[in-house]
Amino acid sequence: MDISLIGVPIFFGSDKKGAELGPKKLREKNIVEVLRRNNHTVYDCGDIYVDNIPEDRKYEFHPKMKYLKPIAEVNRNLAHQVYSSLCAGSFPLIMGGDHSIGLGSISGASKYFKDEDLAVIWIDAHGDINTPETTPSGNVHGMPLAAAMGIGYDELVDLYHIGGKVKPENVFIVGARDLDEGEKEMIKQYNMTVFSTEDVQTMGVERIMETIHCKLQDKGIKAVHLSFDIDSVDPEFVPGTGTPVAEGMNVIQVKYVLKYLIDTQLVKSMDIVELNPELDIDDKTADLYIDLISYVFGHLKETI
């Protein structure tokens, strides 16, 4: 299969330096060769340009959202890169950077597949469905999924093309265990499908994946954007991420989830985000990411 590898070296969404080094670290760990060994043709598209904005200007563009303008510009360019890759019949694999890039990835995928045909599976310790009114931190990496659903600040909601990119009922969050109050209210308001890590332990990942797959089939979903945040994994296994939360999934559970989703042949694009090499210990997190990519893309066949 053709894979377009797209780097997005940005930390502005998390406001914690180090995440911008993720793409470079994964390339140093030979991610291109790992993918090629699994019989894929890899086109390394390089990195999306990220402007250098000093810290004292982070609220210059909005009083409640840090680095809004450069984040929007990066996501707009990413969206077009994702859309162009899909048009060329290539699978976009986007390397973050922080999770604010999920908005750009979803925006590009939704332009190609249309929102009624697209679902998003968001594997993350956090919901990332805050708005400028609900955010406790002002960090935009806590807002991309809300904006993708058409909720929040207009400049983010209307990024790349006007309006929401995916319907709330077609969004599935897996591994959540650190939700803000505003996010909990949104989940209730839109009756969103969210599986916490407590659900992972009580239901099991097998039943959760089967439940999601049945819902995708019932809805007639033709494409899934899979957005994977490494902080969904327990910090014991991934020290190199900026917002760790205890009691996450273990490696076996994560591998099952990713393989199951890939095996549905519905996944058409994917983010891998929030690797922070500056926080990592002996490249433990980077090495796990490479192991996961090798495992997952060893099962991925033609899907576009």
Backbone hydrogen bonds, N-H to C=O, Kabsch-Sander energy under -0.5 kcal/mol:
donor,donor_aa,acceptor,acceptor_aa,energy
3,I,41,T,-2.9
4,S,91,F,-2.6
5,L,3,I,-0.7
5,L,43,Y,-2.3
6,I,4,S,-0.6
6,I,93,L,-2.5
7,G,46,G,-2.7
8,V,95,M,-2.7
10,I,8,V,-2.0
14,S,11,F,-1.3
15,D,11,F,-2.0
16,K,11,F,-0.9
19,A,16,K,-1.1
21,L,18,G,-1.7
22,G,19,A,-1.7
25,K,21,L,-2.3
26,L,22,G,-2.5
27,R,23,P,-2.1
28,E,24,K,-2.3
29,K,25,K,-1.6
30,N,27,R,-2.0
31,I,26,L,-1.8
34,V,30,N,-2.4
35,L,31,I,-2.2
36,R,32,V,-2.3
37,R,33,E,-2.5
38,N,34,V,-0.6
38,N,35,L,-0.8
39,N,36,R,-1.8
40,H,35,L,-1.1
41,T,1,M,-2.2
42,V,40,H,-0.6
43,Y,3,I,-3.0
44,D,42,V,-0.6
45,C,5,L,-2.5
45,C,43,Y,-1.0
48,I,7,G,-3.0
53,I,51,D,-0.9
57,R,54,P,-2.0
58,K,55,E,-1.7
60,E,57,R,-1.9
66,K,138,G,-2.6
67,Y,58,K,-3.2
68,L,65,M,-0.8
71,I,67,Y,-2.1
72,A,68,L,-2.6
73,E,69,K,-2.4
74,V,70,P,-2.5
75,N,71,I,-2.4
76,R,72,A,-2.2
77,N,73,E,-2.2
78,L,74,V,-2.5
79,A,75,N,-2.7
80,H,76,R,-1.8
81,Q,77,N,-1.8
82,V,78,L,-2.8
83,Y,79,A,-2.7
84,S,80,H,-2.6
85,S,81,Q,-2.1
86,L,82,V,-2.4
87,C,83,Y,-2.4
88,A,84,S,-1.4
89,G,86,L,-1.7
90,S,85,S,-2.7
91,F,2,D,-2.8
93,L,4,S,-2.9
93,L,91,F,-0.6
94,I,92,P,-0.6
94,I,270,M,-3.0
95,M,6,I,-3.2
95,M,93,L,-0.5
96,G,94,I,-0.6
96,G,272,I,-3.0
97,G,8,V,-0.7
97,G,10,I,-0.5
98,D,10,I,-1.7
101,I,98,D,-1.4
102,G,99,H,-1.7
103,L,100,S,-1.4
105,S,101,I,-2.1
106,I,102,G,-2.4
107,S,103,L,-2.3
108,G,104,G,-2.2
109,A,105,S,-2.2
110,S,106,I,-2.9
111,K,107,S,-1.5
112,Y,108,G,-1.3
113,F,109,A,-2.9
114,K,110,S,-2.4
117,D,114,K,-1.4
118,L,114,K,-0.7
119,A,223,A,-2.2
120,V,170,N,-2.1
121,I,225,H,-2.3
122,W,120,V,-0.6
122,W,172,F,-3.1
123,I,121,I,-0.7
123,I,227,S,-2.7
124,D,122,W,-0.8
124,D,174,V,-2.0
130,N,142,G,-2.7
134,T,131,T,-0.7
135,T,131,T,-2.3
140,V,138,G,-0.5
141,H,13,G,-2.4
142,G,139,N,-1.7
143,M,140,V,-2.2
145,L,128,D,-1.4
146,A,128,D,-1.3
147,A,143,M,-2.1
148,A,144,P,-2.3
149,M,145,L,-1.4
150,G,147,A,-1.7
151,I,146,A,-2.5
156,L,153,Y,-1.2
157,V,153,Y,-2.7
158,D,154,D,-2.9
159,L,156,L,-1.4
161,H,159,L,-2.4
165,K,148,A,-3.4
166,V,148,A,-1.8
167,K,115,D,-0.6
170,N,167,K,-2.4
171,V,168,P,-1.5
172,F,120,V,-2.6
173,I,193,T,-2.2
174,V,122,W,-2.4
175,G,195,F,-2.3
176,A,195,F,-1.2
177,R,125,A,-2.9
178,D,125,A,-1.6
184,K,180,D,-2.1
185,E,181,E,-2.0
186,M,182,G,-1.9
187,I,183,E,-2.4
188,K,184,K,-1.8
189,Q,185,E,-2.9
190,Y,186,M,-2.5
191,N,188,K,-0.7
192,M,187,I,-1.8
193,T,171,V,-0.9
194,V,192,M,-0.8
195,F,173,I,-3.2
196,S,194,V,-0.6
197,T,176,A,-1.4
200,V,196,S,-1.8
201,Q,197,T,-1.8
202,T,198,E,-2.3
203,M,199,D,-3.3
204,G,199,D,-1.0
204,G,200,V,-0.9
208,I,204,G,-1.8
209,M,205,V,-2.5
210,E,206,E,-2.2
211,T,207,R,-2.3
212,I,208,I,-2.4
213,H,209,M,-2.7
214,C,210,E,-2.3
215,K,211,T,-1.9
216,L,212,I,-2.4
217,Q,213,H,-2.4
218,D,214,C,-2.6
219,K,215,K,-1.9
220,G,216,L,-0.6
220,G,217,Q,-1.0
221,I,216,L,-2.3
222,K,117,D,-1.7
223,A,117,D,-1.9
224,V,266,L,-2.5
225,H,119,A,-2.6
226,L,224,V,-0.6
226,L,269,S,-2.5
227,S,121,I,-2.8
227,S,225,H,-0.6
228,F,226,L,-0.6
228,F,271,D,-2.2
229,D,123,I,-2.7
229,D,227,S,-0.6
230,I,228,F,-0.5
230,I,273,V,-1.8
232,S,229,D,-2.1
233,V,230,I,-1.6
234,D,249,M,-2.8
237,F,234,D,-2.2
238,V,234,D,-1.0
241,T,239,P,-1.4
249,M,232,S,-2.3
254,V,250,N,-2.2
255,K,251,V,-2.6
256,Y,252,I,-2.0
257,V,253,Q,-2.4
258,L,254,V,-2.7
259,K,255,K,-2.5
260,Y,256,Y,-2.7
261,L,257,V,-2.3
262,I,258,L,-2.4
263,D,259,K,-2.6
264,T,260,Y,-0.9
264,T,261,L,-0.8
265,Q,262,I,-1.7
266,L,261,L,-0.6
267,V,261,L,-0.5
268,K,224,V,-2.4
269,S,224,V,-1.0
270,M,92,P,-2.3
271,D,226,L,-2.3
272,I,94,I,-2.5
273,V,228,F,-2.3
274,E,97,G,-3.0
276,N,240,G,-2.9
276,N,274,E,-0.6
279,L,276,N,-1.7
280,D,276,N,-0.8
282,D,280,D,-0.5
284,K,281,I,-1.9
287,D,283,D,-2.8
288,L,284,K,-1.7
289,Y,285,T,-2.4
290,I,286,A,-2.1
291,D,287,D,-2.2
292,L,288,L,-2.8
293,I,289,Y,-2.6
294,S,290,I,-2.6
295,Y,291,D,-2.3
296,V,292,L,-3.1
297,F,293,I,-2.7
298,G,294,S,-0.8
299,H,296,V,-1.5
300,L,296,V,-0.6
